[in-house]
């Protein structure tokens, strides 16, 4: 098995890790007990551990709540190699200026899912969420930034790690965290008030959760999302991630128990095709065979947004669905004055998107994700699902995603800009 620092760096870069400037939350942190800050700190499988409040210069607040969950981790297939299983995880919550827990009009909520190799704090350490919300002006609700695992892929794992435990991320986010948030904050406790968005792996999670839970969310935004599990670059990226960090919540000094590997007779399997299939089955369950781009490939249709869209799973979000991706080779029109990038047109030929041309790639990049997004857009359009589709020349990095979020907030909660960002 390849294990050099260079290999690990390549694997994680294929997931997400292109960072920007670090932004430290403003104000002095105020540590408070759970019982004095929250009306119902324990419940729905969640136990509150601590609360830290970061007051912002504009009167808003970032509140960090550390908790444990019965869904992360669970014993699976043997005696777990870690003890205790109930590892602390953190949720960062943005509360708007003058947030009032007793206000008669309840607040909307937006759940932001982290990308691969990252954590709950990415929108406040790699960009400035507080300024972005202020810039958008259209959104006056709370923003919930949960831990999603470095490479948990927003799934209740069917298999296990080498250390005999497995996370249940979907159970934690949907069945535990959302009702817990509604019990402790003055939110609209139904789908009409809830939005969901994420980038990269979190974009995949957004599309996966949205398809499975149309009764929970009414607004969705996907930034550079993973879309098609049938593509070999996507499968290789996911497989690499399961070796690189597996079920880890944060960077570790000893990855062994958290990784996912296939063994036969106690010996590590060296065949990378076998490892790839085993690792994806650990996440999504048994594979099925299908033909994709003229080749017979493995597929997981119940978890694959590219398959779910053909089943009409995104129709409930018509008119409140933002899809964003870069990797466009060139834009028609004068610089700064794109002809078609208004959120309503398919990507032009100049983008050179071609989802069939990337099967030899080792891992995904933004041009591949852009190609999948272009196909996804065409399918949505053919099914009559009204949505905002923004393509551009941006990369898989924090130079693009902050503008995507601002555009999404304006589109979903106010008035859509005339032209897409990053175009």
Sine and cosine of phi, psi and omega as CSV:
sin_phi,cos_phi,sin_psi,cos_psi,sin_omega,cos_omega
0.00,0.00,0.73,-0.68,0.00,-1.00
-0.93,0.36,0.72,-0.70,-0.10,-1.00
-0.54,-0.84,0.29,0.96,-0.03,-1.00
-0.97,0.25,0.37,-0.93,0.07,-1.00
-0.82,0.58,-0.58,0.81,0.00,-1.00
-0.90,0.43,-0.66,0.75,0.02,-1.00
-0.91,0.42,-0.69,0.72,0.01,-1.00
-0.88,0.48,-0.66,0.75,0.02,-1.00
-0.88,0.47,-0.68,0.74,-0.01,-1.00
-0.90,0.43,-0.65,0.76,-0.02,-1.00
-0.89,0.46,-0.72,0.69,-0.04,-1.00
-0.95,0.31,-0.56,0.83,0.05,-1.00
-0.89,0.45,-0.57,0.82,0.07,-1.00
-0.89,0.45,-0.40,0.92,0.04,-1.00
-0.99,0.16,-0.80,0.60,-0.12,-0.99
-0.21,-0.98,-0.58,0.82,-0.47,-0.88
-0.91,0.43,0.97,0.26,0.18,-0.98
-0.84,-0.55,0.95,-0.32,-0.23,-0.97
-0.97,-0.23,0.26,-0.96,0.07,-1.00
-0.90,-0.43,-0.35,-0.93,-0.01,-1.00
-0.93,0.36,0.55,-0.84,0.04,-1.00
-0.99,0.14,0.75,-0.66,0.04,-1.00
-0.90,-0.43,0.88,-0.47,-0.02,-1.00
-1.00,0.00,0.74,-0.67,0.03,-1.00
-0.80,0.60,0.70,-0.72,-0.04,-1.00
-0.96,0.29,0.30,-0.96,0.13,-0.99
0.99,0.15,0.21,-0.98,0.00,-1.00
-1.00,0.08,0.75,-0.66,0.03,-1.00
-0.93,0.37,0.70,-0.71,0.02,-1.00
-0.89,-0.45,0.96,-0.28,0.00,-1.00
-0.98,0.18,0.76,-0.65,0.00,-1.00
-0.68,-0.73,0.35,-0.94,0.03,-1.00
-0.98,0.20,0.42,-0.91,-0.02,-1.00
-0.88,0.47,-0.67,0.74,-0.12,-0.99
-0.94,0.34,-0.44,0.90,0.01,-1.00
-1.00,0.03,-0.24,0.97,-0.07,-1.00
-0.96,-0.28,-0.53,0.85,-0.13,-0.99
-0.86,-0.52,0.65,-0.76,0.00,-1.00
-0.95,0.32,-0.51,0.86,-0.04,-1.00
-0.66,-0.75,0.95,0.30,-0.13,-0.99
-0.92,0.39,-0.42,0.91,-0.03,-1.00
-0.87,-0.50,0.74,-0.67,0.03,-1.00
0.36,-0.93,0.27,-0.96,0.01,-1.00
0.87,0.50,0.48,0.88,-0.02,-1.00
1.00,0.08,0.08,1.00,-0.03,-1.00
-0.93,-0.37,0.67,-0.74,0.12,-0.99
-0.84,-0.54,0.86,-0.51,0.02,-1.00
-0.96,0.29,0.68,-0.73,0.00,-1.00
-0.96,-0.28,-0.73,0.69,-0.03,-1.00
-0.34,-0.94,0.31,-0.95,0.02,-1.00
-0.74,-0.68,0.77,-0.64,0.09,-1.00
-0.84,-0.55,0.80,-0.60,-0.04,-1.00
-0.95,-0.32,0.77,-0.63,0.03,-1.00
-0.89,-0.45,0.97,-0.24,0.01,-1.00
-0.97,0.23,0.69,-0.72,-0.07,-1.00
-0.98,-0.18,0.35,-0.94,-0.07,-1.00
-0.88,0.47,-0.47,0.88,-0.04,-1.00
-1.00,-0.02,0.14,0.99,0.03,-1.00
1.00,-0.08,-0.12,0.99,0.08,-1.00
-0.99,0.14,-0.02,-1.00,-0.06,-1.00
-0.59,-0.81,0.62,-0.78,0.23,-0.97
-0.95,-0.30,0.87,-0.50,-0.06,-1.00
-0.90,-0.44,0.86,-0.50,0.03,-1.00
-0.99,-0.14,0.84,-0.54,0.02,-1.00
-0.89,-0.47,0.90,-0.44,0.06,-1.00
-1.00,-0.03,0.71,-0.70,-0.11,-0.99
-0.52,-0.85,0.20,-0.98,0.22,-0.98
-0.89,-0.46,0.39,-0.92,-0.02,-1.00
-0.70,-0.72,0.63,-0.77,0.04,-1.00
-0.94,0.33,-0.21,0.98,-0.01,-1.00
-1.00,0.04,-0.26,0.96,-0.06,-1.00
-0.70,-0.71,0.94,-0.35,-0.06,1.00
-0.97,-0.23,0.12,-0.99,0.11,-0.99
-0.80,-0.61,0.57,-0.82,0.06,-1.00
-0.89,0.46,0.61,-0.79,-0.04,-1.00
-0.45,-0.89,0.91,-0.41,0.14,-0.99
0.99,0.14,0.04,1.00,-0.02,-1.00
0.25,-0.97,-0.22,-0.98,0.00,-1.00
-0.99,0.15,0.86,-0.50,-0.06,-1.00
-0.86,0.50,0.59,-0.81,-0.02,-1.00
-1.00,0.09,-0.07,1.00,0.04,-1.00
-0.86,-0.51,0.56,-0.83,0.00,-1.00
-0.53,-0.85,0.84,-0.54,0.10,0.99
-0.99,0.12,0.28,-0.96,0.06,-1.00
-0.97,0.23,-0.50,0.87,-0.06,-1.00
-0.97,0.22,0.99,0.15,0.01,-1.00
-0.99,0.14,0.63,-0.78,0.02,-1.00
-0.94,0.35,0.65,-0.76,0.09,-1.00
-0.76,-0.65,0.37,-0.93,-0.10,-1.00
-0.86,-0.52,0.62,-0.79,0.16,-0.99
-0.89,-0.45,0.79,-0.61,0.09,-1.00
-0.98,-0.20,0.78,-0.63,-0.07,-1.00
-0.85,-0.53,0.81,-0.59,0.12,-0.99
-1.00,0.01,0.83,-0.56,0.07,-1.00
-0.93,-0.36,0.79,-0.61,-0.07,-1.00
-0.91,0.41,0.25,-0.97,0.01,-1.00
-0.79,0.62,0.73,-0.68,0.04,-1.00
0.86,0.52,0.55,0.84,0.08,-1.00
-0.77,0.64,0.75,-0.66,-0.08,-1.00
-0.83,-0.55,0.94,-0.34,-0.03,-1.00
-0.91,0.41,-0.23,0.97,-0.02,-1.00
-0.95,-0.31,0.12,0.99,-0.03,-1.00
-0.86,0.50,0.68,-0.73,-0.05,-1.00
-0.92,0.39,-0.57,0.82,0.07,-1.00
-1.00,0.01,0.91,-0.42,-0.08,-1.00
-0.96,0.29,0.36,-0.93,-0.07,-1.00
-1.00,0.00,0.56,-0.83,0.18,-0.98
-0.96,0.29,0.32,-0.95,0.03,-1.00
-0.75,-0.66,0.61,-0.79,0.07,-1.00
-0.80,-0.60,0.84,-0.55,0.03,-1.00
-0.99,-0.12,0.83,-0.55,0.00,-1.00
-0.95,-0.32,0.88,-0.48,-0.06,-1.00
-0.99,-0.11,0.72,-0.70,-0.07,-1.00
-0.97,0.24,0.38,-0.92,0.04,-1.00
-1.00,0.09,0.11,-0.99,-0.04,-1.00
-0.89,0.45,0.64,-0.77,0.01,-1.00
0.97,0.26,0.17,0.99,-0.08,-1.00
-0.81,-0.58,-0.24,-0.97,-0.13,-0.99
-0.55,-0.83,-0.10,-0.99,-0.08,-1.00
-0.87,0.50,-0.39,0.92,-0.17,-0.99
-0.99,-0.10,0.12,0.99,-0.15,-0.99
-0.87,0.49,-0.58,0.81,-0.03,-1.00
-0.97,0.26,-0.11,0.99,0.05,-1.00
-0.87,-0.49,-0.10,1.00,0.07,-1.00
-0.93,-0.37,-0.42,0.91,0.00,-1.00
-0.95,-0.31,-0.14,0.99,0.19,-0.98
-0.42,-0.91,-0.05,-1.00,-0.09,-1.00
-0.90,-0.44,1.00,0.01,-0.05,-1.00
-0.83,0.56,-0.64,0.76,-0.04,-1.00
-0.85,0.52,-0.71,0.70,0.01,-1.00
-0.93,0.37,-0.58,0.81,-0.01,-1.00
-0.91,0.41,-0.68,0.73,0.03,-1.00
-0.90,0.44,-0.65,0.76,0.02,-1.00
-0.91,0.42,-0.64,0.77,0.01,-1.00
-0.91,0.42,-0.64,0.77,-0.02,-1.00
-0.92,0.39,-0.60,0.80,0.06,-1.00
0.92,0.39,-0.32,0.95,-0.14,-0.99
-1.00,0.10,-0.35,0.94,-0.14,-0.99
-0.94,-0.35,0.81,-0.59,-0.02,-1.00
-0.85,-0.53,0.34,0.94,-0.02,-1.00
-0.99,-0.12,-0.25,-0.97,0.05,-1.00
-1.00,-0.09,0.38,-0.92,0.06,-1.00
-0.84,-0.54,0.81,-0.59,-0.01,-1.00
-0.95,-0.31,0.85,-0.52,-0.02,-1.00
-0.90,-0.44,1.00,-0.01,-0.09,-1.00
-1.00,0.10,0.37,-0.93,0.25,-0.97
-0.90,0.43,0.72,-0.69,0.01,-1.00
-0.83,-0.55,0.11,0.99,-0.09,-1.00
0.99,0.14,0.58,-0.81,0.01,-1.00
-0.90,0.45,-0.63,0.77,0.01,-1.00
-0.55,-0.83,0.76,0.65,-0.02,-1.00
-1.00,0.08,-0.30,0.95,0.08,-1.00
0.85,0.53,0.48,0.88,0.16,-0.99
0.75,0.66,0.79,0.61,-0.06,-1.00
-0.65,-0.76,0.48,-0.88,0.28,-0.96
-0.99,0.12,0.97,-0.26,-0.11,-0.99
-0.85,0.52,0.71,-0.71,0.06,-1.00
-0.99,0.14,-0.60,0.80,0.03,-1.00
-0.98,-0.18,-0.52,-0.86,-0.14,-0.99
-0.55,-0.84,0.17,-0.99,0.12,-0.99
-0.99,0.13,0.11,-0.99,0.12,-0.99
-0.88,0.47,-0.38,0.93,-0.02,-1.00
-1.00,-0.08,0.26,0.97,0.11,-0.99
0.89,0.45,0.73,0.69,0.16,-0.99
-0.48,-0.88,0.29,-0.96,-0.06,-1.00
-0.45,-0.89,0.57,-0.82,0.06,-1.00
-1.00,0.04,0.41,-0.91,0.10,-0.99
-0.86,-0.51,0.97,0.23,-0.11,-0.99
-0.92,0.39,-0.66,0.75,-0.02,-1.00
-0.91,0.42,-0.67,0.74,0.06,-1.00
-0.86,0.50,-0.71,0.71,0.00,-1.00
-0.88,0.48,-0.77,0.64,-0.09,-1.00
-0.94,0.34,-0.71,0.70,-0.14,-0.99
-1.00,0.06,-0.75,0.66,-0.11,-0.99
-1.00,0.03,-0.37,0.93,-0.05,-1.00
-0.94,-0.35,-0.86,0.52,-0.16,-0.99
-0.92,0.39,-0.70,0.71,-0.06,-1.00
-0.88,0.48,-0.77,0.63,0.06,-1.00
-0.91,0.43,-0.50,0.87,0.05,-1.00
-0.91,0.41,-0.69,0.73,0.06,-1.00
-0.87,0.49,-0.72,0.69,-0.02,-1.00
-0.89,0.45,-0.49,0.87,0.01,-1.00
-0.98,0.20,-0.38,0.92,-0.11,-0.99
-0.93,-0.37,-0.16,0.99,0.01,-1.00
-0.72,-0.69,0.38,-0.92,-0.12,-0.99
-0.99,0.13,0.93,0.36,-0.12,-0.99
-0.94,-0.33,0.36,-0.93,0.14,-0.99
-0.96,0.29,0.93,-0.38,-0.18,-0.98
-1.00,-0.02,0.74,0.67,0.12,-0.99
-0.44,-0.90,0.10,-0.99,-0.13,-0.99
-0.87,0.50,-0.50,0.87,-0.06,-1.00
-0.88,0.48,-0.41,0.91,-0.04,-1.00
-0.97,-0.23,-0.02,1.00,-0.11,-0.99
-0.94,-0.33,0.72,-0.70,0.14,-0.99
-0.88,-0.48,0.30,-0.95,-0.02,-1.00
-0.60,-0.80,0.74,-0.67,0.02,-1.00
-0.50,-0.87,0.35,-0.94,0.02,-1.00
-0.16,-0.99,0.26,-0.97,-0.02,-1.00
-0.87,-0.49,0.57,-0.82,0.07,-1.00
0.82,0.57,-0.88,-0.47,0.07,-1.00
-0.84,0.54,-0.60,0.80,0.06,-1.00
-0.93,0.36,-0.45,0.89,0.12,-0.99
-0.93,0.36,-0.64,0.76,0.13,-0.99
-0.87,0.50,-0.71,0.71,0.02,-1.00
-0.88,0.48,-0.63,0.78,0.04,-1.00
-0.87,0.49,-0.74,0.67,-0.01,-1.00
-0.92,0.38,-0.60,0.80,0.01,-1.00
-0.92,0.38,-0.76,0.65,0.01,-1.00
-0.91,0.42,-0.67,0.75,-0.05,-1.00
-0.88,0.48,-0.65,0.76,0.00,-1.00
-0.92,0.39,-0.59,0.81,-0.06,-1.00
-0.99,0.11,-0.38,0.93,-0.15,-0.99
-0.72,-0.70,0.86,0.51,0.02,-1.00
-0.92,0.40,-0.25,0.97,0.06,-1.00
-0.99,0.14,-0.13,0.99,-0.07,-1.00
-0.98,-0.21,-0.61,0.79,-0.09,-1.00
-0.85,-0.53,0.45,-0.89,0.07,-1.00
-0.83,-0.56,-0.21,0.98,-0.03,-1.00
-0.74,-0.68,0.72,-0.69,0.03,-1.00
-0.67,-0.74,0.55,-0.83,0.06,-1.00
-0.67,-0.74,0.77,-0.64,-0.03,-1.00
-0.84,-0.55,0.87,-0.49,-0.04,-1.00
-0.94,-0.33,0.88,-0.48,-0.05,-1.00
0.73,0.68,0.77,0.64,-0.15,-0.99
-0.98,0.19,0.48,-0.88,0.28,-0.96
-0.94,0.34,0.76,-0.65,-0.14,-0.99
-0.82,-0.57,-0.66,0.75,-0.17,-0.98
-0.85,-0.52,0.94,-0.34,0.01,-1.00
-0.97,0.26,-0.17,0.99,-0.01,-1.00
-0.97,0.23,-0.37,0.93,-0.03,-1.00
-0.96,0.29,0.72,-0.69,-0.02,-1.00
-0.88,0.47,-0.62,0.78,0.06,-1.00
-0.86,0.51,-0.61,0.79,0.03,-1.00
-0.91,0.41,-0.69,0.72,0.00,-1.00
-0.91,0.42,-0.64,0.77,0.03,-1.00
-0.91,0.41,-0.65,0.76,0.01,-1.00
-0.88,0.47,-0.72,0.70,0.00,-1.00
-0.90,0.43,-0.69,0.73,0.03,-1.00
-0.87,0.50,-0.72,0.69,0.03,-1.00
-0.85,0.53,-0.65,0.76,-0.05,-1.00
-0.92,0.39,-0.54,0.84,0.00,-1.00
-0.94,0.33,-0.46,0.89,0.13,-0.99
-0.99,0.16,-0.67,0.75,-0.12,-0.99
-0.92,0.40,-0.69,0.72,-0.05,-1.00
-0.62,-0.78,-0.31,0.95,0.13,-0.99
0.81,0.58,-0.85,-0.53,-0.08,-1.00
-1.00,-0.02,0.16,0.99,-0.07,-1.00
-0.89,0.45,0.59,-0.81,0.06,-1.00
-1.00,-0.02,-0.50,0.86,-0.01,-1.00
-0.51,-0.86,0.24,-0.97,0.02,-1.00
-0.83,0.56,0.63,-0.78,-0.09,-1.00
-0.80,-0.60,0.31,-0.95,0.13,-0.99
-1.00,0.01,-0.40,0.92,0.03,-1.00
-0.76,-0.65,0.96,-0.28,-0.08,-1.00
-1.00,0.05,-0.21,0.98,-0.25,-0.97
-0.74,0.68,-0.83,0.56,-0.09,-1.00
-0.93,0.38,-0.36,0.93,-0.08,-1.00
-1.00,0.00,-0.26,0.97,-0.04,-1.00
-0.98,0.20,0.25,-0.97,0.01,-1.00
-0.83,-0.56,0.87,-0.49,0.01,-1.00
-0.63,-0.78,0.48,-0.87,0.07,-1.00
-1.00,-0.08,0.71,-0.70,0.04,-1.00
-0.83,-0.57,0.54,-0.84,0.12,-0.99
-0.77,-0.64,0.88,-0.48,-0.07,-1.00
0.88,0.47,0.51,0.86,0.00,-1.00
0.98,0.17,0.04,1.00,-0.03,-1.00
-0.95,-0.31,0.72,-0.70,0.01,-1.00
-0.88,0.47,0.78,-0.62,0.04,-1.00
-0.96,0.27,0.79,-0.61,-0.04,-1.00
-1.00,-0.03,-0.29,0.96,0.01,-1.00
-0.93,0.37,0.93,-0.38,-0.10,-1.00
-0.95,0.31,-0.41,0.91,0.10,-0.99
-0.93,0.37,-0.65,0.76,0.07,-1.00
-0.91,0.42,-0.66,0.75,0.02,-1.00
-0.90,0.44,-0.68,0.73,-0.01,-1.00
-0.85,0.53,-0.77,0.64,-0.03,-1.00
-0.89,0.45,-0.70,0.72,-0.01,-1.00
-0.87,0.49,-0.69,0.72,-0.05,-1.00
-0.93,0.37,-0.64,0.77,0.05,-1.00
-0.94,0.34,-0.54,0.84,0.09,-1.00
-0.93,0.36,-0.49,0.87,0.10,-0.99
-0.87,0.50,-0.62,0.79,0.00,-1.00
-0.98,0.18,-0.78,0.63,-0.27,-0.96
-0.91,-0.40,-0.08,1.00,-0.02,-1.00
1.00,-0.06,-0.13,-0.99,-0.07,-1.00
-0.86,0.52,0.61,-0.79,0.00,-1.00
-0.99,0.12,0.31,-0.95,0.21,-0.98
-0.85,-0.53,0.37,-0.93,0.03,-1.00
-0.99,-0.11,0.64,-0.77,0.04,-1.00
-0.51,-0.86,0.24,-0.97,0.05,-1.00
-0.99,-0.17,0.80,-0.60,-0.02,-1.00
-0.67,-0.74,0.84,-0.55,-0.04,-1.00
0.79,0.61,0.64,0.77,0.08,-1.00
0.99,0.16,0.09,1.00,-0.02,-1.00
-0.82,-0.57,0.51,-0.86,0.11,-0.99
-0.99,0.14,0.85,-0.52,-0.10,-0.99
-0.73,-0.68,0.24,-0.97,0.12,-0.99
-0.98,0.22,0.53,-0.85,0.01,-1.00
-0.54,-0.84,0.44,-0.90,0.08,-1.00
-0.76,-0.65,0.97,0.23,-0.20,-0.98
-0.87,0.50,-0.47,0.88,-0.01,-1.00
-0.96,0.26,-0.22,0.97,0.02,-1.00
-0.88,-0.47,0.04,1.00,-0.15,-0.99
-0.98,-0.19,0.94,-0.33,-0.01,-1.00
-0.82,0.57,-0.56,0.83,-0.01,-1.00
-0.91,0.41,-0.43,0.90,0.10,-0.99
-1.00,0.03,-0.64,0.77,-0.04,-1.00
-0.89,0.47,-0.57,0.82,-0.01,-1.00
-0.90,0.43,-0.57,0.82,-0.01,-1.00
-0.94,0.34,-0.29,0.96,0.01,-1.00
-1.00,-0.03,0.09,1.00,0.02,-1.00
0.97,0.23,0.35,0.94,-0.09,-1.00
-0.94,0.35,-0.27,0.96,-0.05,-1.00
-0.97,-0.25,0.08,1.00,0.05,-1.00
-0.85,0.53,-0.57,0.82,0.01,-1.00
-0.89,0.45,-0.24,0.97,-0.04,-1.00
-0.97,-0.26,0.21,0.98,-0.02,-1.00
-0.83,0.56,0.80,-0.60,-0.03,-1.00
1.00,0.02,-0.13,0.99,-0.02,-1.00
-0.63,-0.78,0.74,0.67,-0.08,-1.00
-0.70,-0.71,0.90,-0.44,0.04,-1.00
-0.94,-0.34,0.78,-0.63,-0.02,-1.00
-0.83,-0.56,0.83,-0.56,-0.12,-0.99
-0.74,-0.68,0.70,-0.72,0.08,-1.00
-0.37,-0.93,0.44,-0.90,0.03,-1.00
-0.94,-0.33,-0.57,-0.82,0.04,-1.00
0.97,0.23,0.12,0.99,0.04,-1.00
-0.94,0.33,0.76,-0.65,-0.08,-1.00
-0.93,0.37,-0.66,0.75,-0.01,-1.00
-0.40,-0.92,0.49,-0.87,-0.01,-1.00
-0.93,-0.36,0.70,-0.71,0.07,-1.00
-0.95,0.30,0.46,-0.89,0.01,-1.00
0.98,-0.19,0.16,-0.99,0.00,-1.00
-0.94,0.34,0.49,-0.87,0.05,-1.00
-0.82,0.58,0.76,-0.65,-0.01,-1.00
0.98,0.17,-0.03,1.00,-0.01,-1.00
-0.67,-0.74,0.92,0.39,-0.05,-1.00
-0.90,0.43,0.57,-0.82,-0.05,-1.00
-0.98,0.19,-0.59,0.81,-0.19,-0.98
-0.88,-0.48,-0.22,0.98,-0.13,-0.99
-0.98,0.19,0.92,0.40,-0.01,-1.00
-0.91,-0.42,0.16,0.99,0.02,-1.00
1.00,0.00,-0.06,1.00,-0.10,-1.00
-0.87,-0.49,-0.12,0.99,-0.10,-1.00
-0.93,-0.36,0.48,-0.88,0.15,-0.99
-0.92,0.38,0.34,-0.94,0.02,-1.00
-0.90,0.45,0.67,-0.74,-0.02,-1.00
-0.97,0.23,0.22,-0.98,0.00,-1.00
-0.86,0.51,-0.50,0.87,-0.03,-1.00
-0.87,0.50,-0.41,0.91,0.02,-1.00
-0.92,0.39,-0.41,0.91,0.00,-1.00
0.87,0.50,0.58,0.81,0.10,-0.99
-0.95,0.30,0.73,-0.69,-0.01,-1.00
-0.40,-0.91,0.99,-0.12,-0.09,-1.00
-0.93,0.37,-0.31,0.95,-0.02,-1.00
-1.00,0.08,-0.10,1.00,-0.14,-0.99
-0.99,-0.15,0.18,0.98,-0.18,-0.98
-0.85,-0.52,0.20,0.98,-0.12,-0.99
-0.90,0.44,-0.37,0.93,-0.01,-1.00
-1.00,0.04,-0.10,0.99,0.00,-1.00
-0.92,0.38,0.61,-0.79,-0.02,-1.00
-0.95,0.31,-0.65,0.76,0.03,-1.00
-0.60,-0.80,0.18,-0.98,-0.02,-1.00
-0.96,0.26,0.47,-0.88,0.21,-0.98
-0.71,-0.71,-0.05,-1.00,-0.13,-0.99
-0.93,0.37,-0.51,0.86,0.04,-1.00
-0.92,0.40,-0.59,0.81,0.06,-1.00
-0.93,0.37,-0.73,0.69,0.02,-1.00
-0.89,0.47,-0.61,0.79,0.05,-1.00
-0.89,0.45,-0.61,0.79,0.04,-1.00
-0.91,0.42,-0.70,0.72,0.04,-1.00
-0.90,0.44,-0.64,0.77,0.01,-1.00
-0.90,0.43,-0.60,0.80,0.03,-1.00
-0.89,0.45,-0.69,0.72,0.06,-1.00
-0.89,0.45,-0.66,0.75,0.00,-1.00
-0.88,0.47,-0.70,0.72,0.04,-1.00
-0.85,0.53,-0.71,0.71,-0.02,-1.00
-0.89,0.45,-0.61,0.79,0.03,-1.00
-0.92,0.38,-0.70,0.72,0.06,-1.00
-0.84,0.55,-0.71,0.70,-0.02,-1.00
-0.89,0.46,-0.68,0.74,-0.02,-1.00
-0.90,0.44,-0.44,0.90,-0.01,-1.00
-1.00,-0.07,0.03,1.00,0.04,-1.00
0.97,0.22,0.37,0.93,0.04,-1.00
-1.00,0.04,0.95,-0.31,-0.01,-1.00
-0.94,0.35,0.79,-0.62,-0.06,-1.00
-0.42,-0.91,0.23,-0.97,0.09,-1.00
-0.97,-0.25,0.86,-0.51,0.00,-1.00
-0.89,-0.45,0.87,-0.50,-0.01,-1.00
-0.86,-0.50,0.87,-0.49,0.12,-0.99
-0.94,-0.34,0.27,-0.96,0.02,-1.00
-0.09,-1.00,-0.03,-1.00,-0.06,-1.00
-1.00,-0.03,0.07,1.00,-0.04,-1.00
-0.91,0.41,0.28,-0.96,0.00,-1.00
-0.98,-0.18,-0.13,-0.99,0.00,-1.00
-1.00,0.01,0.95,0.30,-0.15,-0.99
-0.33,-0.94,0.05,-1.00,-0.08,-1.00
-0.99,0.17,0.06,1.00,0.18,-0.98
-0.97,0.23,-0.30,0.95,-0.07,-1.00
-0.95,-0.32,-0.70,0.72,-0.20,-0.98
-0.90,0.43,-0.59,0.81,0.05,-1.00
-0.85,0.52,-0.69,0.72,0.03,-1.00
-0.91,0.41,-0.57,0.82,0.06,-1.00
-0.87,0.49,-0.69,0.72,-0.01,-1.00
-0.89,0.45,-0.70,0.71,0.02,-1.00
-0.87,0.50,-0.72,0.69,0.01,-1.00
-0.87,0.49,-0.68,0.73,0.00,-1.00
-0.89,0.45,-0.70,0.72,0.01,-1.00
-0.88,0.47,-0.65,0.76,0.02,-1.00
-0.92,0.39,-0.67,0.74,0.02,-1.00
-0.91,0.41,-0.75,0.66,-0.15,-0.99
-0.98,0.21,-0.48,0.88,-0.12,-0.99
-0.84,-0.54,0.01,1.00,-0.02,-1.00
-0.52,-0.86,-0.87,-0.50,0.00,-1.00
-0.86,-0.50,0.80,-0.61,-0.02,-1.00
-0.91,0.41,0.70,-0.72,0.09,-1.00
-0.87,0.50,0.37,-0.93,-0.03,-1.00
-0.91,0.41,-0.58,0.82,-0.01,-1.00
-0.78,-0.63,0.43,-0.90,0.01,-1.00
-0.95,0.31,0.40,-0.92,0.11,-0.99
-0.96,0.27,0.20,-0.98,0.07,-1.00
0.84,0.55,0.39,0.92,0.03,-1.00
-0.87,-0.50,0.00,0.00,0.00,0.00
